[in-house]
């Protein structure tokens, strides 16, 4: 299975090869990072300092005490690569996320505490009038020029666009002697 980064690279390359780099207008930039996520109610992620996390007895004692202070309903230790002492804490309804974070951050053994975020679901669709006929980007089995596509046989472009639609900070060079500089998609971009 292709990684998101590989899919994004393939998508960018296809956009330039197929000449569709202008299908998503600049006015539809993705939301800023803080607006592109939502927090799960009453769940926070707590990370303990390495000197605590690497000592199982001490970690158990410190974690139990800290979690009791917020009357945690459930604590799940998250096993992340190269990071120890990470917990997903579910809080009771009578304590706010902000209050719980404050309690954890007042503990000298806690490295960080933050709300658990999940990406907000966006659906970025280009304004290209021919988009529905481009099987490579989104194939729903639609009829194009008398031929039905195969549903799902595409590069999942919409999923990539939900993640990012690019940035003005990224510069892409196209080395091709046959570029039509007067093409509407290119005139303001080259």
C-alpha positions as a Markdown table, in Angstrom:
| # | Residue | x | y | z |
|---|---|---|---|---|
| 1 | Unk | 0.0 | 0.0 | 0.0 |
| 2 | Unk | 1.3 | 3.4 | -0.9 |
| 3 | Unk | 2.1 | 5.8 | 1.8 |
| 4 | Unk | 0.4 | 9.2 | 1.9 |
| 5 | Unk | 3.6 | 11.0 | 0.9 |
| 6 | Unk | 4.0 | 8.7 | -2.2 |
| 7 | Unk | 0.4 | 9.2 | -3.2 |
| 8 | Unk | 0.9 | 13.0 | -2.9 |
| 9 | Unk | 4.1 | 12.9 | -5.0 |
| 10 | Unk | 2.3 | 10.8 | -7.7 |
| 11 | Unk | -0.6 | 13.1 | -7.6 |
| 12 | Unk | 1.6 | 16.2 | -8.1 |
| 13 | Unk | 3.5 | 14.6 | -11.0 |
| 14 | Unk | 0.2 | 13.6 | -12.7 |
| 15 | Unk | -1.2 | 17.0 | -12.3 |
| 16 | Unk | 1.7 | 18.6 | -14.2 |
| 17 | Unk | 1.8 | 15.8 | -16.8 |
| 18 | Unk | -1.9 | 16.0 | -17.4 |
| 19 | Unk | -2.0 | 19.8 | -17.3 |
| 20 | Unk | -4.5 | 20.1 | -14.5 |
| 21 | Unk | -2.4 | 22.0 | -11.9 |
| 22 | Unk | -4.9 | 24.9 | -12.0 |
| 23 | Unk | -8.0 | 23.0 | -11.1 |
| 24 | Unk | -8.0 | 24.0 | -7.5 |
| 25 | Unk | -8.2 | 27.8 | -7.2 |
| 26 | Unk | -5.9 | 29.7 | -4.9 |
| 27 | Unk | -8.9 | 30.9 | -3.0 |
| 28 | Unk | -9.6 | 27.4 | -1.8 |
| 29 | Unk | -6.4 | 27.0 | 0.2 |
| 30 | Unk | -6.8 | 24.4 | 3.0 |
| 31 | Unk | -7.8 | 25.6 | 6.4 |
| 32 | Unk | -5.1 | 26.6 | 8.8 |
| 33 | Unk | -3.8 | 23.7 | 10.9 |
| 34 | Unk | -5.7 | 24.8 | 14.0 |
| 35 | Unk | -9.0 | 24.7 | 12.0 |
| 36 | Unk | -8.2 | 21.5 | 10.2 |
| 37 | Unk | -8.6 | 19.3 | 13.3 |
| 38 | Unk | -11.2 | 18.6 | 15.9 |
| 39 | Unk | -10.7 | 17.4 | 19.5 |
| 40 | Unk | -12.3 | 14.4 | 21.0 |
| 41 | Unk | -14.4 | 15.3 | 24.0 |
| 42 | Unk | -12.8 | 14.2 | 27.3 |
| 43 | Unk | -9.7 | 12.6 | 25.9 |
| 44 | Unk | -6.1 | 13.9 | 26.3 |
| 45 | Unk | -2.7 | 12.6 | 25.6 |
| 46 | Unk | -0.2 | 12.7 | 28.4 |
| 47 | Unk | 3.6 | 12.2 | 28.0 |
| 48 | Unk | 5.8 | 11.6 | 31.0 |
| 49 | Unk | 9.4 | 12.6 | 31.2 |
| 50 | Unk | 11.9 | 10.0 | 29.9 |
| 51 | Unk | 13.5 | 9.5 | 33.3 |
| 52 | Unk | 10.1 | 8.5 | 34.7 |
| 53 | Unk | 8.9 | 6.5 | 31.6 |
| 54 | Unk | 12.0 | 4.4 | 31.5 |
| 55 | Unk | 11.6 | 3.2 | 35.1 |
| 56 | Unk | 8.6 | 0.9 | 35.1 |
| 57 | Unk | 8.1 | 1.0 | 38.9 |
| 58 | Unk | 8.4 | 4.8 | 39.1 |
| 59 | Unk | 6.3 | 5.2 | 36.0 |
| 60 | Unk | 3.5 | 3.1 | 37.4 |
| 61 | Unk | 3.5 | 5.1 | 40.7 |
| 62 | Unk | 3.6 | 8.5 | 39.0 |
| 63 | Unk | 1.0 | 7.6 | 36.4 |
| 64 | Unk | -1.4 | 6.2 | 39.0 |
| 65 | Unk | -1.2 | 9.2 | 41.2 |
| 66 | Unk | -1.6 | 11.7 | 38.3 |
| 67 | Unk | -4.5 | 9.8 | 36.8 |
| 68 | Unk | -6.2 | 9.6 | 40.2 |
| 69 | Unk | -6.0 | 13.4 | 40.5 |
| 70 | Unk | -8.2 | 13.8 | 37.4 |
| 71 | Unk | -10.3 | 10.7 | 38.3 |
| 72 | Unk | -9.5 | 9.2 | 34.9 |
| 73 | Unk | -12.1 | 6.8 | 33.6 |
| 74 | Unk | -9.7 | 4.9 | 31.4 |
| 75 | Unk | -6.0 | 5.1 | 30.7 |
| 76 | Unk | -4.4 | 3.4 | 27.7 |
| 77 | Unk | -0.7 | 3.3 | 27.4 |
| 78 | Unk | 0.2 | 4.1 | 23.8 |
| 79 | Unk | 3.2 | 2.2 | 22.3 |
| 80 | Unk | 4.9 | 4.6 | 20.0 |
| 81 | Unk | 8.2 | 4.0 | 18.2 |
| 82 | Unk | 11.1 | 5.5 | 20.3 |
| 83 | Unk | 8.7 | 7.2 | 22.8 |
| 84 | Unk | 7.9 | 5.7 | 26.2 |
| 85 | Unk | 5.4 | 6.9 | 28.8 |
| 86 | Unk | 2.6 | 8.1 | 26.5 |
| 87 | Unk | -1.0 | 7.6 | 27.7 |
| 88 | Unk | -4.4 | 8.3 | 26.3 |
| 89 | Unk | -6.5 | 9.4 | 29.2 |
| 90 | Unk | -10.3 | 9.4 | 29.1 |
| 91 | Unk | -11.7 | 12.0 | 31.5 |
| 92 | Unk | -15.1 | 12.0 | 33.4 |
| 93 | Unk | -17.7 | 14.5 | 32.2 |
| 94 | Unk | -17.3 | 16.7 | 35.3 |
| 95 | Unk | -13.8 | 17.8 | 34.4 |
| 96 | Unk | -12.9 | 19.9 | 31.5 |
| 97 | Unk | -10.0 | 19.1 | 29.2 |
| 98 | Unk | -8.4 | 22.4 | 30.1 |
| 99 | Unk | -8.6 | 21.7 | 33.8 |
| 100 | Unk | -7.2 | 18.2 | 33.4 |
| 101 | Unk | -4.3 | 19.5 | 31.3 |
| 102 | Unk | -3.5 | 22.1 | 34.0 |
| 103 | Unk | -3.4 | 19.4 | 36.6 |
| 104 | Unk | -1.1 | 17.2 | 34.6 |
| 105 | Unk | 1.2 | 20.1 | 33.7 |
| 106 | Unk | 1.6 | 21.0 | 37.4 |
| 107 | Unk | 3.1 | 17.5 | 37.9 |
| 108 | Unk | 6.8 | 17.9 | 37.6 |
| 109 | Unk | 7.1 | 14.4 | 36.1 |
| 110 | Unk | 4.8 | 15.2 | 33.1 |
| 111 | Unk | 6.5 | 16.4 | 29.9 |
| 112 | Unk | 3.3 | 17.4 | 28.1 |
| 113 | Unk | -0.4 | 17.1 | 28.1 |
| 114 | Unk | -2.7 | 18.0 | 25.2 |
| 115 | Unk | -6.2 | 17.3 | 23.8 |
| 116 | Unk | -6.5 | 14.3 | 21.6 |
| 117 | Unk | -7.0 | 15.7 | 18.1 |
| 118 | Unk | -8.3 | 14.0 | 15.0 |
| 119 | Unk | -8.3 | 15.4 | 11.5 |
| 120 | Unk | -11.5 | 17.1 | 10.4 |
| 121 | Unk | -12.9 | 15.6 | 7.3 |
| 122 | Unk | -12.8 | 17.9 | 4.3 |
| 123 | Unk | -13.8 | 17.2 | 0.8 |
| 124 | Unk | -11.7 | 19.1 | -1.7 |
| 125 | Unk | -13.1 | 18.8 | -5.2 |
| 126 | Unk | -11.6 | 20.8 | -8.1 |
| 127 | Unk | -13.7 | 23.2 | -10.0 |
| 128 | Unk | -12.6 | 21.6 | -13.3 |
| 129 | Unk | -15.7 | 21.1 | -15.4 |
| 130 | Unk | -14.2 | 17.9 | -16.8 |
| 131 | Unk | -13.2 | 16.5 | -13.4 |
| 132 | Unk | -16.1 | 13.9 | -13.4 |
| 133 | Unk | -14.6 | 12.5 | -16.6 |
| 134 | Unk | -11.1 | 11.9 | -15.3 |
| 135 | Unk | -11.0 | 8.3 | -14.1 |
| 136 | Unk | -7.5 | 8.6 | -12.8 |
| 137 | Unk | -8.5 | 11.0 | -10.0 |
| 138 | Unk | -11.8 | 9.6 | -8.9 |
| 139 | Unk | -13.3 | 6.6 | -10.6 |
| 140 | Unk | -16.8 | 5.8 | -9.5 |
| 141 | Unk | -17.5 | 3.6 | -12.6 |
| 142 | Unk | -18.8 | 6.6 | -14.4 |
| 143 | Unk | -19.5 | 6.5 | -18.2 |
| 144 | Unk | -17.0 | 8.5 | -20.2 |
| 145 | Unk | -17.0 | 8.5 | -24.0 |
| 146 | Unk | -19.2 | 5.4 | -24.0 |
| 147 | Unk | -17.0 | 3.4 | -21.7 |
| 148 | Unk | -17.7 | 2.6 | -18.0 |
| 149 | Unk | -14.8 | 3.0 | -15.6 |
| 150 | Unk | -13.9 | 0.6 | -12.8 |
| 151 | Unk | -15.0 | 1.9 | -9.5 |
| 152 | Unk | -12.1 | 2.6 | -7.2 |
| 153 | Unk | -9.4 | 2.2 | -9.9 |
| 154 | Unk | -7.9 | 5.6 | -9.3 |
| 155 | Unk | -5.1 | 7.3 | -7.3 |
| 156 | Unk | -7.4 | 8.5 | -4.5 |
| 157 | Unk | -6.8 | 12.1 | -5.4 |
| 158 | Unk | -9.6 | 13.5 | -3.2 |
| 159 | Unk | -8.0 | 11.9 | -0.1 |
| 160 | Unk | -4.7 | 13.6 | -1.0 |
| 161 | Unk | -6.5 | 16.9 | -1.6 |
| 162 | Unk | -8.2 | 16.6 | 1.8 |
| 163 | Unk | -4.8 | 16.5 | 3.3 |
| 164 | Unk | -3.3 | 19.3 | 1.3 |
| 165 | Unk | -3.8 | 21.3 | -1.9 |
| 166 | Unk | -0.3 | 22.7 | -2.0 |
| 167 | Unk | 1.4 | 25.8 | -0.8 |
| 168 | Unk | 2.7 | 29.0 | -2.3 |
| 169 | Unk | 5.9 | 28.2 | -0.5 |
| 170 | Unk | 6.5 | 25.2 | -2.8 |
| 171 | Unk | 8.2 | 25.8 | -6.1 |
| 172 | Unk | 7.9 | 23.3 | -8.9 |
| 173 | Unk | 10.0 | 23.4 | -12.0 |
| 174 | Unk | 8.8 | 21.9 | -15.2 |
| 175 | Unk | 11.6 | 21.4 | -17.8 |
| 176 | Unk | 9.9 | 21.1 | -21.1 |
| 177 | Unk | 10.5 | 22.9 | -24.3 |
| 178 | Unk | 6.9 | 22.5 | -25.4 |
| 179 | Unk | 5.2 | 24.5 | -22.7 |
| 180 | Unk | 2.4 | 26.9 | -23.9 |
| 181 | Unk | 3.1 | 29.9 | -21.7 |
| 182 | Unk | -0.2 | 31.5 | -22.8 |
| 183 | Unk | -2.3 | 28.6 | -21.5 |
| 184 | Unk | -4.8 | 29.9 | -18.9 |
| 185 | Unk | -3.6 | 27.5 | -16.3 |
| 186 | Unk | 0.0 | 28.6 | -16.7 |
| 187 | Unk | 0.0 | 32.4 | -17.5 |
| 188 | Unk | -0.1 | 33.5 | -13.9 |
| 189 | Unk | 2.1 | 30.7 | -12.6 |
| 190 | Unk | 5.2 | 30.8 | -14.7 |
